[in-house]
Amino acid sequence: MELFPYQWIERIIAINSETHRSNAEVVAFLRPLLQEAGLKVQTQDVREGSEVFTNLIAYNQHPTHPDLLLFNTHLDTVSGGDTSQWTKTGGDPWKATRVRDRIYGLGTADVKIDFLCKLWAIRQSGNLQRPIALVGTYGEERGLVGVQKLFDEKKITPKYAVVGEPSVLELIYAHKGHFIGVARFPLERLNSEAHTLKTKGKAAHTSTPHLGVNALTKLLQTVAKKKLGLCSLEGGVNDNRVPESAQAQVISEAGNATRTLLEFVARMEKLVGVLAKKRDRAFNPSASTLSWNVARTDNGHVELTFDIRTLPGVDSARLRKDVEAALPKGASWTKIAIDLPLAGSKTSPLIQAASRALRECGVKPVIKTKASCTEAAIYHHYGAQAFVFGPGISVGNVHKPNEHNLLSQIRVATQFYQALLHQPLERS
């Protein structure tokens, strides 16, 4: 099938829509394209401090139709990080750069191009009688906040939801949950004896921490082994990215402040170690995992961000209670958030329809699970059948420099969305 103009890719990638920035510019770019496709457009604006974030809702009938088929793609990205590591784009993460079948740039795989695939599929389908909506959300990369706002204000009530994430064209029917914590710890007093300790690692998505090397973990292990005192601690870029670098100001002897932080680290490692005894071979990694992601020093304290990726079936309320109990005296919580797992069915009517649509595109359906958390879990929680799908590679590719997508998969994904739009979703 004819593909959408390549200039669309260049334009949407060029817009910096990192998750803590307003996404107004990307919404302004997409609005006329949606209207040209014959869709009505409404927005949900949410102010956070000085920034305004927007959920973009385009539809042909009404976004609360009882038989609504909804396509969802988040419009935010993680931070570009160290731009010098974007070697395929000349040091500019926001410059879409094509090298044969690959397109490099921040958001190519995760996940802005997917929105264009869905938009073009709707546009090529003409006047659809089926009630549909195409939603672009904000804040997915910081706890799925945008999609939750849609339900808080009852903006949508889909019966079916197709959520865009890179899946190499596989149908994702289930994924892990996500526990995010930020704890604040005191530090030792800085003195003239302090010296700098640095560690290097390898970036990866925190849902697959085994594919990276955690620089914060390495640094904390060194501090514990040598019984050093922490006067400052810095590391990491994003809440859901394994940190590739960390550094600290340390002194030769640990005090109570350092022992408090290291005690918490040890307790958390033990807690998740117990969770990890339960395994599910349908997932990779097959167990719940822990990752230390960001450390920031401020006014004699450090805020340490971590996450736990939990298998479906883990009791989130019990886990929260256990994590809260693990925090020693002298430390405090800044944030605790829990994103739900997706516990869908391989045999749901929506998955069956998606399988038929893939076969029409000449692709053998592969139905799998995913280690990371997505907006599909929110849709499922509110009663929709949901799955995750998209062009591009996730594992080892996203949340790191030189993220890329494959033009061949972008073409197939667009064809798939168009085929799905015409599939019967319930069969008698």
C-alpha positions in Angstrom: 0.0 0.0 0.0 1.0 3.6 -0.5 2.8 5.0 2.6 2.3 8.4 4.2 4.8 11.1 3.2 8.3 10.7 4.6 8.2 14.4 5.5 5.6 13.5 8.2 8.3 11.3 9.9 10.9 14.1 9.7 8.5 16.6 11.2 7.1 14.6 14.1 10.6 13.4 15.1 11.9 16.9 14.9 9.5 18.1 17.6 11.0 17.6 21.1 8.2 16.0 23.1 10.2 14.7 26.0 7.7 13.6 28.7 8.2 16.6 31.1 7.8 19.1 28.3 4.5 20.4 26.9 3.4 18.4 23.8 1.5 21.4 22.3 3.7 21.5 19.2 3.2 17.9 18.3 -0.6 18.3 18.8 -0.6 21.3 16.6 1.2 19.4 13.9 -1.2 16.4 14.0 -4.5 18.3 14.3 -4.9 19.4 10.7 -3.8 15.9 9.4 -6.5 14.3 11.5 -9.1 16.8 10.2 -8.0 16.1 6.6 -8.7 12.4 7.3 -12.3 13.3 8.1 -12.1 13.0 11.9 -13.5 15.3 14.5 -10.9 16.5 17.0 -11.1 17.4 20.6 -8.4 17.9 23.2 -8.1 17.4 27.0 -5.6 20.0 28.4 -4.0 19.4 31.8 -1.9 22.1 33.5 1.1 20.9 35.6 2.9 24.0 37.0 3.9 26.2 34.1 3.4 23.5 31.4 0.2 22.4 29.7 -0.1 18.9 28.4 -2.7 17.6 26.0 -4.5 14.4 25.2 -5.5 14.4 21.6 -8.8 12.7 20.7 -9.9 12.2 17.1 -13.1 10.2 16.2 -15.7 9.7 13.5 -18.8 9.2 15.7 -18.3 9.7 19.4 -15.4 8.7 21.8 -18.0 7.3 24.2 -19.8 5.0 21.7 -20.5 1.6 23.3 -18.8 -0.3 20.3 -15.8 2.0 20.0 -12.6 0.6 18.5 -9.9 2.9 19.8 -6.3 3.2 18.5 -3.9 4.7 21.1 -0.4 6.0 20.7 1.5 8.1 23.3 3.1 11.2 21.9 5.8 11.8 24.5 9.3 10.3 24.6 12.0 9.7 27.2 14.9 12.2 27.4 17.4 12.2 24.6 20.2 11.8 27.2 23.8 12.4 26.1 23.3 13.7 22.6 26.9 12.9 21.6 26.0 9.2 21.8 23.5 9.6 18.9 26.1 8.7 16.4 23.6 7.7 13.6 21.9 11.1 13.7 25.0 13.4 13.9 24.5 14.0 17.6 20.9 15.2 17.2 18.3 12.8 18.6 15.5 14.8 16.9 16.8 14.4 13.4 15.1 11.5 11.6 18.0 9.9 9.7 17.3 7.1 7.1 20.0 4.5 6.5 18.6 1.9 4.1 15.6 0.3 5.8 16.3 1.9 9.2 15.1 5.3 10.4 17.0 6.6 13.5 15.8 9.2 15.9 14.1 9.7 19.3 10.5 8.4 19.1 10.9 6.5 15.8 10.2 3.2 17.6 8.8 4.5 20.9 6.5 5.5 19.5 5.5 8.5 17.5 5.7 7.0 14.0 3.1 4.5 15.1 0.5 7.4 15.4 1.2 8.2 11.7 0.7 4.6 10.7 -2.8 4.6 12.3 -3.7 8.0 11.0 -2.8 7.0 7.4 -4.7 3.7 7.7 -7.8 5.6 8.8 -7.3 8.1 6.0 -6.9 5.4 3.3 -10.0 3.6 4.6 -12.4 6.3 3.5 -15.8 6.8 5.1 -15.9 4.2 7.9 -19.2 3.2 9.4 -17.6 1.5 12.4 -17.2 3.9 15.4 -13.4 4.6 15.8 -11.1 6.9 17.7 -7.5 7.7 17.4 -6.0 9.0 20.7 -2.6 10.5 21.3 -1.6 10.7 25.0 0.9 12.6 27.0 2.9 11.4 30.0 3.1 7.7 29.2 6.8 7.7 30.0 6.3 9.0 33.5 3.6 6.7 34.8 0.8 6.5 32.1 -0.6 9.7 33.5 -2.3 11.0 30.3 -4.4 7.9 29.6 -5.5 7.8 33.2 -6.7 11.4 32.9 -8.9 10.4 30.0 -10.8 8.0 32.2 -10.8 10.3 35.2 -12.9 12.7 33.2 -14.8 10.0 31.2 -13.6 11.3 27.9 -13.6 7.8 26.3 -15.3 4.5 26.8 -13.8 2.0 24.3 -14.9 -1.6 23.9 -11.6 -2.4 22.1 -8.2 -0.8 22.4 -5.1 -1.2 20.2 -2.2 0.3 22.0 1.0 1.3 20.1 4.4 0.2 21.3 7.2 -1.4 19.3 6.5 -5.1 19.2 8.2 -6.3 16.0 4.6 -6.8 14.7 3.8 -9.3 17.4 0.5 -9.2 19.2 1.1 -8.6 23.0 -1.8 -9.9 25.1 -0.2 -9.6 28.5 2.6 -7.6 30.2 4.1 -7.0 33.6 3.1 -4.4 36.2 5.3 -1.5 37.3 6.1 -0.2 40.8 7.9 3.1 40.9 9.4 4.6 44.0 11.4 7.7 44.8 12.9 7.9 48.3 14.9 10.7 49.9 18.0 10.0 52.0 20.4 12.2 54.0 24.1 12.3 53.0 27.3 12.7 54.8 28.8 16.1 55.3 31.2 17.1 52.5 34.8 17.8 53.7 38.2 18.4 52.2 39.0 14.7 52.2 36.2 13.9 49.7 37.1 12.5 46.3 35.1 11.7 43.2 34.1 8.1 42.4 32.7 7.4 38.9 31.2 4.3 37.3 30.2 3.5 33.7 27.5 1.1 32.6 25.3 0.4 29.6 21.8 1.8 29.0 18.7 -0.4 28.6 15.0 -0.3 29.3 14.4 -1.1 32.9 12.0 -3.8 32.0 15.0 -5.7 30.7 17.7 -4.7 33.1 19.8 -7.8 32.2 20.5 -6.2 28.8 22.2 -3.2 30.4 24.9 -2.6 33.0 23.6 -0.5 35.9 26.1 2.2 36.7 24.3 3.2 39.9 24.3 -0.4 41.2 28.0 -0.7 40.5 28.7 2.5 42.4 26.6 1.5 45.4 28.3 -1.9 45.5 31.7 -0.2 45.5 30.7 2.2 48.3 29.4 -0.8 50.4 32.4 -3.0 49.7 34.9 -0.2 50.7 32.8 1.1 53.5 32.9 4.6 52.0 30.7 7.5 53.0 28.4 9.2 50.4 28.5 13.0 50.3 26.7 13.2 46.9 25.3 10.8 44.4 24.3 11.5 40.8 23.3 9.2 38.0 20.7 8.2 35.4 18.6 10.1 32.9 15.1 8.6 32.9 12.9 6.8 35.4 12.7 3.8 33.2 16.2 3.6 31.8 19.1 1.7 33.2 21.7 4.4 34.0 24.9 4.2 31.9 26.9 6.6 34.2 27.0 7.5 37.8 29.3 9.5 40.1 29.6 10.4 43.8 31.6 12.5 46.2 32.8 10.0 48.8 34.8 10.1 52.0 36.9 7.3 53.5 34.4 6.2 56.3 30.7 5.6 56.1 28.4 7.3 58.6 24.8 6.7 59.6 23.5 8.5 56.5 25.3 6.1 54.1 24.4 3.1 56.2 20.7 4.1 56.0 20.8 4.3 52.2 22.7 1.0 51.8 20.4 -0.7 54.3 17.4 0.2 52.1 19.2 -1.0 49.0 19.9 -4.3 50.7 16.3 -4.7 51.9 14.9 -4.0 48.5 17.3 -6.5 46.8 16.2 -9.1 49.3 12.5 -8.3 48.9 12.6 -8.6 45.1 14.8 -11.7 45.4 11.9 -13.4 47.1 9.5 -12.2 44.4 11.9 -13.5 41.8 11.5 -17.0 43.0 8.1 -17.1 41.2 8.7 -17.4 37.4 6.5 -17.4 34.3 8.3 -18.7 31.2 5.8 -16.7 29.0 7.7 -13.6 30.0 11.3 -12.5 29.4 12.7 -11.9 32.0 10.7 -14.7 33.5 10.6 -13.1 37.0 10.0 -9.8 38.7 13.0 -7.4 38.5 14.4 -4.4 40.3 16.4 -1.5 38.8 18.0 1.6 40.4 17.4 4.3 37.8 18.1 7.9 38.9 20.0 9.6 41.7 19.9 13.4 42.3 21.6 15.3 45.1 20.0 18.4 46.6 20.7 20.3 49.8 22.5 17.5 51.6 20.1 14.8 50.5 19.8 12.4 47.6 16.6 11.3 45.9 16.9 7.8 44.6 14.4 6.5 42.0 13.9 2.8 41.4 11.3 0.5 39.8 10.1 -3.1 40.2 8.6 -4.9 37.2 6.1 -7.4 38.5 4.6 -10.5 37.0 0.8 -10.5 36.7 -0.5 -12.1 39.9 1.8 -10.2 42.3 -0.3 -8.5 45.0 0.3 -4.8 44.4 -1.1 -3.7 47.7 1.0 -6.2 49.6 4.1 -5.2 47.6 3.5 -1.5 48.5 3.2 -2.3 52.1 6.4 -4.4 52.1 8.3 -1.7 50.2 7.1 1.1 52.6 8.2 -1.0 55.5 11.7 -1.5 54.0 12.5 2.3 54.3 14.7 2.9 57.4 14.2 5.7 59.9 15.9 8.9 58.7 14.6 8.5 55.1 11.3 9.5 53.6 9.2 8.8 50.5 8.9 11.4 47.7 6.7 9.3 45.4 5.2 5.8 45.1 3.2 4.8 42.0 1.9 1.6 40.7 1.0 0.8 37.1 -1.1 -2.2 36.5 -0.2 -5.4 34.6 -2.1 -6.5 31.5 -3.6 -9.9 32.0 -5.4 -10.4 28.7 -6.4 -13.5 26.8 -4.8 -15.1 23.8 -8.2 -16.1 22.5 -10.2 -12.8 23.0 -12.3 -11.7 20.0 -10.0 -8.7 19.5 -6.9 -10.9 19.3 -8.6 -13.3 16.9 -9.6 -10.3 14.7 -6.0 -9.0 14.8 -4.7 -12.4 13.9 -6.9 -12.5 10.8 -5.8 -9.0 9.9 -2.2 -9.9 10.1 -2.7 -13.0 7.9 -4.3 -10.6 5.3 -1.0 -8.7 5.3 1.0 -11.9 4.7 2.3 -12.1 8.3 2.0 -15.1 10.5 0.5 -14.0 13.9 2.8 -14.3 16.9 1.0 -13.8 20.2 3.3 -13.0 23.1 3.8 -11.2 26.4 5.9 -8.1 27.2 8.1 -7.2 30.1 7.4 -3.5 30.1 4.2 -1.7 31.2 1.9 0.0 28.8 -1.4 2.0 28.5 -3.2 -1.2 27.5 -3.4 -2.2 31.1 -5.4 1.0 31.9 -7.9 0.2 29.0 -8.2 -3.4 30.2 -8.8 -2.2 33.8 -11.7 -0.1 32.5 -13.3 -3.0 30.7 -11.9 -2.9 27.2 -10.4 -5.8 25.3 -6.8 -4.6 24.6 -3.6 -5.6 23.1 -0.2 -4.0 22.3 1.2 -3.8 18.8 3.6 -1.7 16.7 6.4 -1.6 14.3 10.0 -1.7 15.5 12.2 -3.4 18.0 11.7 -2.7 21.7 14.2 -4.8 23.6 17.8 -3.4 23.3 16.6 -0.5 21.1 14.4 2.0 22.9 15.3 4.3 25.8 18.9 4.5 24.5 20.9 6.4 21.9 20.4 5.4 18.2 16.8 4.2 18.7 15.5 3.2 15.3 12.5 1.8 13.4 12.3 -0.3 10.2 10.6 1.2 7.2 9.5 -2.3 6.2 7.7 -2.8 9.5 6.2 0.6 9.4 4.6 -0.3 6.0 3.2 -3.6 7.3 1.9 -2.0 10.5 0.0 0.6 8.5 -1.5 -2.1 6.3 -2.4 -4.1 9.4 -4.3 -1.2 11.0 -6.3 -0.7 7.8 -7.1 -4.4 7.6 -8.2 -4.4 11.3 -10.5 -1.5 10.7 -12.6 -3.8 8.5 -12.5 -6.9 10.6 -15.6 -8.2 12.4 -14.7 -8.1 16.1 -17.4 -10.3 17.4 -18.5 -13.5 15.7 -21.7 -15.3 16.4 
